[in-house]
Amino acid sequence: MPSEAVAKEGRLSTGWGSVDMTVTVLVTGGAGYIGSHVCKALAEAGKKPVCYDTLEKGHEWAVQWGPLERGDIGDKARLDEVFALYKPRAVIHLAGYIEVGESVQQPERYLHNNVTKSCALIAAAVRHHIEAFVFSSTCAVYGLPQMDLLTEAHPIAPLSPYAESKAKVEEALAEAAGRGLRSAALRYFNAAGADPSGAIGEAHDPESHLMPLAIDAALGLGSPLTLLGTDYPTPDGSCVRDFVHVNDLADAHVRAIGWLARNSGHNAFNLGSGTGYSVRQVIDETARVTGRAVPYSVGARRPGDSPKLVGEIAKSKRELGWTPTHNLTTQIEDALRWRRKMPR
Ligand SMILES: NC(=O)c1ccc[n+]([C@@H]2O[C@H](COP(=O)([O-])OP(=O)(O)OC[C@H]3O[C@@H](n4cnc5c(N)ncnc54)[C@H](O)[C@@H]3O)[C@@H](O)[C@H]2O)c1
């Protein structure tokens, strides 16, 4: 549809429903890795992202597609101020602490930041009549897999305080559906890659994710990698994981807002690629893409790690009209480009 028609009508008919092009979306954690890619995807879909972030872990340079409002998701007065100022119709909630290991050391800190404060945000969303609430959850809510490909119907059995915090927020959203809040919990598998522009990417401190650590090891920027466990019941003995490109994740968030315009209640969706790669395969592919060996040592298994976590994504494909389009090689290429450009 020509842009004048959009401006006149204020609405655009797309493959996934009639969407108000003037929608403002509050993105909590929008200065972080995944949140910044979500803000870019929203802007490209014609929506207005407003980033709400403490910047405790995020970066001001990552906020490029809309205003930055510094604030804590647990701060009721600040939330009311920002909701009143921008009048968002949707919330995408990515803010939170993300380290599984740290959550085992400091469970109260994780439950406070990720659960208590999320409940304050959910209450604000109800108060301000938010029409769609999209939440960053994780495949870790499933715990030890009881099936080969994890479906959304798998029992919820978190093994760490981090995963438990996500399961509790999902419960709070299911409860808030009774007060009229429509929500979708997006259960990410392993986010990877970066925007191909090289403008934004993963910049965690400390970094604990495999792909950036493998790239840093190959480039000589970080310590050698430690391969945690080589005696798992998998083809090469290392853990098998499901990697999904961050721009595919971002696209799913935009689609989830459209889906919630047509569906009420609370729902959960897996966001993975549907294909598993072992840690050794990721190391080998990183070496091939970078043209350098990835130095690594072999360590012991990490308690609580599942041999294999791969998602069944049929529901997300069917309901959201979503298909991940970036393979492992593209994820590594994009992450490498970002690693060479990222602010240090
Ligand atoms: N990275 C992954 O592979 C992955 C996998 C599954 C789920 N997730 C979830 O996705 C979300 C985003 O992950 P990420 O990798 O982009 O993390 P990130 O640390 O890069 O981003 C999180 C952002 O939230 C902000 N934040 C934290 N607590 C806040 C608070 N109380 N109020 C306001 N802002 C706050 C931080 O400053 C940061 O900018 C998280 O909720 C995480 O649990 C990530």
The ligand as a Gaussian input file, in Angstrom:
#p B3LYP/6-31G(d) Opt

LIG

0 1
 N       19.960000     -14.063000      25.044000
 C       19.306000     -15.228000      24.994000
 O       19.750000     -16.196000      24.355000
 C       17.986000     -15.380000      25.709000
 C       17.373000     -16.639000      25.738000
 C       16.134000     -16.778000      26.384000
 C       15.531000     -15.674000      26.970000
 N       16.148000     -14.465000      26.956000
 C       15.486000     -13.333000      27.601000
 O       15.425000     -12.249000      26.688000
 C       15.508000     -11.012000      27.380000
 C       16.584000     -10.148000      26.751000
 O       17.817000     -10.845000      26.801000
 P       19.162000     -10.142000      26.292000
 O       20.097000     -11.222000      25.913000
 O       18.839000      -9.087000      25.306000
 O       19.669000      -9.471000      27.662000
 P       20.352000      -8.050000      27.923000
 O       20.987000      -8.120000      29.277000
 O       21.204000      -7.649000      26.765000
 O       19.080000      -7.066000      27.990000
 C       18.282000      -6.952000      29.132000
 C       18.018000      -5.467000      29.359000
 O       17.122000      -5.325000      30.476000
 C       17.544000      -4.187000      31.240000
 N       17.007000      -4.357000      32.587000
 C       17.299000      -5.337000      33.493000
 N       16.565000      -5.189000      34.606000
 C       15.781000      -4.087000      34.406000
 C       14.793000      -3.437000      35.190000
 N       14.491000      -3.859000      36.421000
 N       14.152000      -2.363000      34.672000
 C       14.463000      -1.903000      33.434000
 N       15.418000      -2.472000      32.647000
 C       16.058000      -3.559000      33.135000
 C       19.056000      -4.211000      31.147000
 O       19.638000      -2.947000      31.427000
 C       19.276000      -4.665000      29.703000
 O       19.377000      -3.562000      28.813000
 C       15.765000     -11.363000      28.842000
 O       14.549000     -11.263000      29.552000
 C       16.260000     -12.789000      28.792000
 O       15.955000     -13.492000      29.968000
 C       17.359000     -14.289000      26.338000

